[in-house]
Amino acid sequence: CWPCCLLNSSPGFGAANNQTMILSFKQKFPDGTPTYFLEKIWNCLWLTNSKMDEQWHMAGSAFYEKFGHPWDGHWSDTKTSIETLLNLSPKLHTIRAGDRWKPGDKIHFCINARTPNYFQFAPVVEVVSVQSLEIKWIANLETGKGVTVCIDGEYHVDIAQLAQNDGFPSVEAFFNWFSKDFTGQIIHWTPLKY
């Protein structure tokens, strides 16, 4: 897990009216290919704070110690790992069902939540903003099936950009993940808003 000294040094840790919450991420898509969500989140963290090298290596070493192998995009050669990471599009937000997240909540980025293999792979960050998201699958006379995506009540959404910013390699992969009607939130840890 992430070192306690880093968790407790986070600004506003435990502040009233804000929650410390776990965001768990899958490492594989349903077809078994890597999501690279850990690396894409780290890419985002590097874009917002270029002094993350030591924390990146500390997290990679802790992962190796716990699981006996490096995560998908983390190698022992620093130049290779940084170049590979920077070539991945950053994951700028995540999408979750419900409406429990709010600005100021603390995010614990992890994998394997609620299991003995729980692992926090990045430092705690604050939720900057949240937006409502609704995905509706509808009957379409021409193709048999269609989909609408609505963010904060607006239907004019660049779905390709939404999918990329959420860490998906394509719109098809995004809709394979969100293959049923969905109501929830986009949880932003950057200033981005749609």
Rosetta blueprint (number, residue, H / E / L):
1 C L
2 W L
3 P L
4 C H
5 C H
6 L H
7 L H
8 N H
9 S L
10 S L
11 P L
12 G L
13 F L
14 G L
15 A L
16 A L
17 N L
18 N L
19 Q L
20 T E
21 M E
22 I E
23 L E
24 S E
25 F L
26 K L
27 Q L
28 K E
29 F L
30 P L
31 D L
32 G L
33 T L
34 P E
35 T L
36 Y L
37 F H
38 L H
39 E H
40 K H
41 I H
42 W H
43 N H
44 C H
45 L H
46 W H
47 L H
48 T H
49 N L
50 S L
51 K L
52 M L
53 D H
54 E H
55 Q H
56 W H
57 H H
58 M H
59 A H
60 G H
61 S H
62 A H
63 F H
64 Y H
65 E H
66 K H
67 F H
68 G L
69 H L
70 P L
71 W L
72 D L
73 G L
74 H L
75 W L
76 S L
77 D L
78 T H
79 K H
80 T H
81 S H
82 I H
83 E H
84 T H
85 L H
86 L H
87 N H
88 L L
89 S L
90 P L
91 K L
92 L L
93 H E
94 T E
95 I E
96 R E
97 A E
98 G L
99 D L
100 R L
101 W L
102 K L
103 P L
104 G L
105 D L
106 K E
107 I E
108 H E
109 F E
110 C E
111 I E
112 N L
113 A L
114 R L
115 T L
116 P L
117 N L
118 Y L
119 F E
120 Q E
121 F L
122 A L
123 P L
124 V L
125 V E
126 E E
127 V L
128 V L
129 S E
130 V E
131 Q E
132 S E
133 L E
134 E E
135 I E
136 K E
137 W E
138 I E
139 A L
140 N L
141 L L
142 E L
143 T L
144 G L
145 K L
146 G E
147 V E
148 T E
149 V E
150 C E
151 I E
152 D L
153 G L
154 E E
155 Y L
156 H L
157 V L
158 D L
159 I H
160 A H
161 Q H
162 L H
163 A H
164 Q H
165 N H
166 D L
167 G L
168 F L
169 P L
170 S L
171 V H
172 E H
173 A H
174 F H
175 F H
176 N H
177 W H
178 F L
179 S L
180 K L
181 D L
182 F E
183 T E
184 G E
185 Q E
186 I E
187 I E
188 H E
189 W L
190 T L
191 P L
192 L L
193 K L
194 Y L
